[in-house]
Amino acid sequence: MTDQHKHQRPPSGFNRRAFLKGSGAAATALAGGTGLVQAEEATTKIVGPDLKPITLNVNGKDHKVQAEPRTTLLEVLRLQLDLTGAKPVCTHGSSGASTVWVEGKPVEAATTLALDCVGKKIRTVESLGGDKIDPVPTAFVHHDAMQCGFCTPGFVVAVRAFLDKNPQASEAEIRAGLNGNLCRCGTYANVIQAALEVVQGGKNG
Amino acid sequence: MAKEYNWPKFGTAALLGTDQDRIDGIPKATGTAKYSYDINYPNMLIARVLGSPHAHCKLTAIDLSAAKQVPGVVSVVAMKEPGNEIRWQGDLIACVAAESEGACAEGLAAIQAQYEMLDVFVMDDQLEAAEAAKRTSKGGDNTQLENEAGEDEDEDEFAEKELQRLFDESAAVVEGYYGIDAITHMCLEPHGSTCKWDDKKLTANLSTQNVSGTAGQFASPLGITAGDVTVHCDFIGGGFGSKFAADPWGVLCAQLAKDTGRPVRLMLDRDIELKTAGARPSAFMKVRAGADKNGVVKVWDSHHWGTGGPAGGAVSQGVIPYVFDPPNRRRKATNISTNTGPSRAWRAPNHPQACAISQTVYDDIAAKLGLDSYDVFLANLPSVSNGKAEVYADQMKVAAKLMDWKAKWHPHGKGQADGDVVTGLGMGIHTWGGGGHPSNCLIKIHPDGGVETSLGSQDLGTGTRTAIGMVVAETFGLPLSAVKVNIGSSAYPASGPSGGSTTIGGVSESNRRGAQDALRTLNELVGKKLGVEPNTLIASGGRIFVEGNPDKGLSWKEACSLLGMQPLEQKGSFVPGGASPLSSSGVAGVQMAEVAVDRATGVVRMKKFVAVQDMGLIVNRQTAASQIYGAAIMGIAFALYEQRIMDPQSGSFLNAELTDYKLPRLGDIGEIVVEMYEPESEYNRGVIGLGEPPVIAPGAAISNAVANALGIRVPVLPLTPERVLNAIEKGRNA
């Protein structure tokens, strides 16, 4: 991801004001500060409130799904596509457990709306598994950077994304740069070692 | 001949004590491991619960009609009736099952309930206020004195006089107030289940630490028998002592599934989870302790209190002071009933709080006498209550070397400051049982050489699945990958709940016993085939052969083919009680902390943490070490960050969301050094549970390090910046 993507927002396909009148839970999620609550463009098309068929590109494949304006990306991934690696830990997105990539950028699927992801490339932790396992989850296993494992998929995505951006990260940089994910069992010490192995083992490109 | 069970002799095991990757590591790390929250069934409904907005009230009316009209809502159920008293914020009022998360949230918002307010009390740190509000109850007391009262003397009066005499004789007396706030479990996967009926049989995918023990809890209220229920839990996203029961929300989920004829998932929302699904009791204490000139505590007089919620439930008086048991002591506990969510067992119940409020007193004695805290802890070891004085002394030496204690030590408050930043050292010691729970397993050896073991246990994240596989593979002389481990279902032979560090002992016992018995049966066949006595055979390196003559034997596969058409099935069972060669209980443990405290901001930073821990025979070195790292980090959490913050007026739980409930992040932990204490004598004790002990002493160790840095005690944990600054300010004005 390059910096120039940071401030670009592709045109949105729905009305956030209409959305905010909807679900209390989802509205709270927005208020948590993901940067999505922004001034409306007057030209925005109104969508909803009913279910609408949309196509989401997830892990390289197009999927037809149904979403209301208030439906989060996390809900679609988990319930409609059975991609349950991203976890629902909190509605505010402060745990990092629902981290996925949207257009190459790590975001919390819990605070990202499904309709906002139409036409974008979504990638989930499951894309790091399968026949050819990414070095990051492998390093997590070798260093036992997991206990209950509920935070682990989100952490794996965060580490992968961080190392993609900082391929030669030092331990100090790893300690400073991976504070968006929360683990209750206390796997941080092992996560640091896993990330370091990927850097130092030359497995990071 | 009586069956004999044993472990390989020290130093001869192929797998035990080695580092083994988790056999379920890749599914966990790539997101394909399925937790209860991840089980999706076609046509499934999403259910959520409504919690009481008020901490103490009476429900006067509840109207579900508007909620039932919300598009997408399928079922709305009241969980309280008008007239019911509600005693904490977040107690369950009603439940909505709907087609989507959004419809569910909208349905909950449409429920109309009316409440009559009742008096609220949540100030668990304030004993006098609790007494005035009639919220206290006796929590037990106990007095121990070297001298006995005369026959005609009143015992209480004698104790009073005797304690005073001992205080008068003391070289140093510390008198103070110490405390630790209530915290929550904060399981990242909240409590809940996904339930499905097939005809009259229920499958409950329950997030549970108790796979074998919860089926009956579903059955009875649903009017079926436990045999009609299968509880299933392959993976659990954290429990820490809070997930032993089906709970009302589990039973409700099953009921909703029955009523609607559709599978239902009901997981608690984060805030409800924190408000209602368990907390660790708080502990506050007024204490006077007297010591001789070497810092040896000779007399202790304490009164502590705290809350475990509406039912009271202070820390047991039996663990005060912690591990150390001075010859003369009087201790008293008072329970405080508060309008806060009920407590549940939290990793090492009672111990972390007891350690935090009493080993800080021992450190203050060192400060008062101008002694090195290490020397004071050492001098008090003869009084430890678990008979492990020598183990502690040895572990202290190891820990001090790893911390470089002697070189870094400075008297309390007398270190070199770097601007506003001062550093300090502190330590704590702990104890725990960790004996195995009852456990049964079924081991199958297939004629094609395949091996599997099945038991109704669960893997909390400690690596139970892998440890079981290692025990069986070790016994059969096979690689870990050759053993299939089936756990997480009540359909398997019953095994105990995972609590109190009892799992590793229990499952190692049942699996080693079952595997050794199975091997004896297989060896009979191999012995017959080879024309040798079965007891001359050993299983190692994928073969069964005559000990000392590796050529005279069969490959594992050849040996298993002798079984014919049927697999060999062998039950393995363990019932605790009496000595076993395979497991025991009772551990020590020493921890040291080094912190940096910024006196301008009050921020405490971890520099280094050292944990030295014994655990008997180590099964999987890697996952055992992870337990200790994790415990240290959880300890850093409750020492410096986490607290349940209640509004004293309304009784609201103010920080019941992850955004506000502060926990350490990856950058907050400093350097952590884990040392497994494992002389041969420990190996020979067999397997002992490890989960609880290392989480006990961090509070004391870190608080003592902060006191050493500042020369002032910050009396109540967590040591937040505000509390550190307040203590500095108080010290300045003293």
HADDOCK unambig.tbl for C-alpha pairs under 7 A between the chains (distance, minus, plus):
assign (segid A and resid 23 and name CA) (segid B and resid 102 and name CA) 5.46 0.50 0.50
assign (segid A and resid 23 and name CA) (segid B and resid 105 and name CA) 6.01 0.50 0.50
assign (segid A and resid 23 and name CA) (segid B and resid 106 and name CA) 5.45 0.50 0.50
assign (segid A and resid 24 and name CA) (segid B and resid 105 and name CA) 6.22 0.50 0.50
assign (segid A and resid 24 and name CA) (segid B and resid 106 and name CA) 6.47 0.50 0.50
assign (segid A and resid 25 and name CA) (segid B and resid 105 and name CA) 5.83 0.50 0.50
assign (segid A and resid 70 and name CA) (segid B and resid 102 and name CA) 6.66 0.50 0.50
assign (segid A and resid 71 and name CA) (segid B and resid 102 and name CA) 6.79 0.50 0.50
assign (segid A and resid 79 and name CA) (segid B and resid 40 and name CA) 6.75 0.50 0.50
assign (segid A and resid 84 and name CA) (segid B and resid 31 and name CA) 6.53 0.50 0.50
assign (segid A and resid 84 and name CA) (segid B and resid 38 and name CA) 5.68 0.50 0.50
assign (segid A and resid 85 and name CA) (segid B and resid 30 and name CA) 6.90 0.50 0.50
assign (segid A and resid 85 and name CA) (segid B and resid 31 and name CA) 3.60 0.50 0.50
assign (segid A and resid 85 and name CA) (segid B and resid 32 and name CA) 6.06 0.50 0.50
assign (segid A and resid 89 and name CA) (segid B and resid 188 and name CA) 5.70 0.50 0.50
assign (segid A and resid 89 and name CA) (segid B and resid 189 and name CA) 6.43 0.50 0.50
assign (segid A and resid 90 and name CA) (segid B and resid 270 and name CA) 5.96 0.50 0.50
assign (segid A and resid 90 and name CA) (segid B and resid 658 and name CA) 6.75 0.50 0.50
assign (segid A and resid 94 and name CA) (segid B and resid 658 and name CA) 6.38 0.50 0.50
assign (segid A and resid 94 and name CA) (segid B and resid 659 and name CA) 5.70 0.50 0.50
assign (segid A and resid 125 and name CA) (segid B and resid 30 and name CA) 5.65 0.50 0.50
assign (segid A and resid 125 and name CA) (segid B and resid 31 and name CA) 6.11 0.50 0.50
assign (segid A and resid 126 and name CA) (segid B and resid 30 and name CA) 5.33 0.50 0.50
assign (segid A and resid 126 and name CA) (segid B and resid 31 and name CA) 5.74 0.50 0.50
assign (segid A and resid 126 and name CA) (segid B and resid 32 and name CA) 6.97 0.50 0.50
assign (segid A and resid 128 and name CA) (segid B and resid 30 and name CA) 6.23 0.50 0.50
assign (segid A and resid 129 and name CA) (segid B and resid 30 and name CA) 5.31 0.50 0.50
assign (segid A and resid 137 and name CA) (segid B and resid 26 and name CA) 6.72 0.50 0.50
assign (segid A and resid 137 and name CA) (segid B and resid 29 and name CA) 5.22 0.50 0.50
assign (segid A and resid 137 and name CA) (segid B and resid 30 and name CA) 6.39 0.50 0.50
assign (segid A and resid 138 and name CA) (segid B and resid 26 and name CA) 6.96 0.50 0.50
assign (segid A and resid 140 and name CA) (segid B and resid 29 and name CA) 6.88 0.50 0.50
assign (segid A and resid 141 and name CA) (segid B and resid 21 and name CA) 6.14 0.50 0.50
assign (segid A and resid 141 and name CA) (segid B and resid 22 and name CA) 6.82 0.50 0.50
assign (segid A and resid 141 and name CA) (segid B and resid 25 and name CA) 5.30 0.50 0.50
assign (segid A and resid 141 and name CA) (segid B and resid 26 and name CA) 6.55 0.50 0.50
assign (segid A and resid 142 and name CA) (segid B and resid 21 and name CA) 5.88 0.50 0.50
assign (segid A and resid 144 and name CA) (segid B and resid 21 and name CA) 6.90 0.50 0.50
assign (segid A and resid 144 and name CA) (segid B and resid 623 and name CA) 6.86 0.50 0.50
assign (segid A and resid 147 and name CA) (segid B and resid 461 and name CA) 4.06 0.50 0.50
assign (segid A and resid 147 and name CA) (segid B and resid 462 and name CA) 5.94 0.50 0.50
assign (segid A and resid 148 and name CA) (segid B and resid 236 and name CA) 6.23 0.50 0.50
assign (segid A and resid 148 and name CA) (segid B and resid 237 and name CA) 5.08 0.50 0.50
assign (segid A and resid 148 and name CA) (segid B and resid 238 and name CA) 5.54 0.50 0.50
assign (segid A and resid 148 and name CA) (segid B and resid 460 and name CA) 5.77 0.50 0.50
assign (segid A and resid 148 and name CA) (segid B and resid 461 and name CA) 3.73 0.50 0.50
assign (segid A and resid 149 and name CA) (segid B and resid 28 and name CA) 5.79 0.50 0.50
assign (segid A and resid 149 and name CA) (segid B and resid 237 and name CA) 6.44 0.50 0.50
assign (segid A and resid 149 and name CA) (segid B and resid 461 and name CA) 6.80 0.50 0.50
assign (segid A and resid 150 and name CA) (segid B and resid 188 and name CA) 6.45 0.50 0.50
assign (segid A and resid 150 and name CA) (segid B and resid 189 and name CA) 6.54 0.50 0.50
assign (segid A and resid 150 and name CA) (segid B and resid 237 and name CA) 4.94 0.50 0.50
assign (segid A and resid 152 and name CA) (segid B and resid 28 and name CA) 6.86 0.50 0.50
assign (segid A and resid 152 and name CA) (segid B and resid 29 and name CA) 5.75 0.50 0.50
assign (segid A and resid 153 and name CA) (segid B and resid 29 and name CA) 5.33 0.50 0.50
assign (segid A and resid 153 and name CA) (segid B and resid 30 and name CA) 5.90 0.50 0.50
assign (segid A and resid 153 and name CA) (segid B and resid 31 and name CA) 5.34 0.50 0.50
assign (segid A and resid 156 and name CA) (segid B and resid 29 and name CA) 6.70 0.50 0.50
assign (segid A and resid 175 and name CA) (segid B and resid 666 and name CA) 6.13 0.50 0.50
assign (segid A and resid 175 and name CA) (segid B and resid 667 and name CA) 4.54 0.50 0.50
assign (segid A and resid 176 and name CA) (segid B and resid 667 and name CA) 5.65 0.50 0.50
assign (segid A and resid 178 and name CA) (segid B and resid 666 and name CA) 6.47 0.50 0.50
assign (segid A and resid 179 and name CA) (segid B and resid 665 and name CA) 5.45 0.50 0.50
assign (segid A and resid 179 and name CA) (segid B and resid 666 and name CA) 5.58 0.50 0.50
assign (segid A and resid 179 and name CA) (segid B and resid 667 and name CA) 6.31 0.50 0.50
assign (segid A and resid 182 and name CA) (segid B and resid 665 and name CA) 6.19 0.50 0.50
assign (segid A and resid 184 and name CA) (segid B and resid 187 and name CA) 6.99 0.50 0.50
assign (segid A and resid 184 and name CA) (segid B and resid 188 and name CA) 6.85 0.50 0.50
assign (segid A and resid 185 and name CA) (segid B and resid 630 and name CA) 5.48 0.50 0.50
assign (segid A and resid 185 and name CA) (segid B and resid 634 and name CA) 6.89 0.50 0.50
assign (segid A and resid 186 and name CA) (segid B and resid 629 and name CA) 6.70 0.50 0.50
assign (segid A and resid 186 and name CA) (segid B and resid 630 and name CA) 3.82 0.50 0.50
assign (segid A and resid 186 and name CA) (segid B and resid 631 and name CA) 6.72 0.50 0.50
assign (segid A and resid 186 and name CA) (segid B and resid 633 and name CA) 5.09 0.50 0.50
assign (segid A and resid 186 and name CA) (segid B and resid 634 and name CA) 6.01 0.50 0.50
assign (segid A and resid 187 and name CA) (segid B and resid 630 and name CA) 5.72 0.50 0.50
assign (segid A and resid 188 and name CA) (segid B and resid 666 and name CA) 5.14 0.50 0.50
assign (segid A and resid 189 and name CA) (segid B and resid 629 and name CA) 6.96 0.50 0.50
